[in-house]
Amino acid sequence: MEERCLTNNCSFAGLKPIMVDLPYPEIKVQRRNRDYADLLSVDYCGFVSELSAITQYINNENRICAERCSMARTLLGIAMAEMMHLQKLGELIVLLGGIIDFSAKTSNGCSKLWTPEYLSIPERVDKMLAADIEAEKEAIRQYEMHINMINDDCVNAVLRRIILDEEYHIFLLKALKNDR
């Protein structure tokens, strides 16, 4: 008896990060500042962070790619943009004198390692998209708060550019949700 294998025919060949078609500012800082590095560590790997976003998008893409290829491709493209954000934040953290160790540092000197407990992984696709939209909105709010706390035009220019991508992701996720 011949065994049949299940396959996923969703191709990700040629997929690129889904982001606003604008360059990122040069990654530089005015001066070292560990407090700023600690703030960015929260954006890097805190509860609301690029690492959480990447992991959540990849998980969602994996769960839907066999049935919803087009949506899965969009989620993976967004995850790729979030990876670029993570990389840029990591560069800024190091330039500011911080350490990349997957722990978010707080102003009181505590740090918390990233954990998958930060993720929202609903079963239904509409809830999945709603959670992704809310996570993007929270990221924007957090970036805006950090921009107000950081007195470094170089760092803030990068954060403002990242916000443009996050706003575009919300637009795309809402379109996916409406097209269901």
Buried (B, 14 or more C-beta within 10 A) or exposed (E): EEEEEEEEEBEEEEBEBBBBEEEBBEBEBBEEBEBBBBBBBBBBBBBBBBBBBBBBBBBBBEBBBEEBBEBBBBBBBBBBBBBBBBEBBBBBBBBBBBEBBBBBBBEEEEBBEBEEEBBBEEEEBEEBBBBBBBBBBBBBEBBEEBBEEBEBEBBBBBBBBBBBBBEBBBEBBBEBBEEE
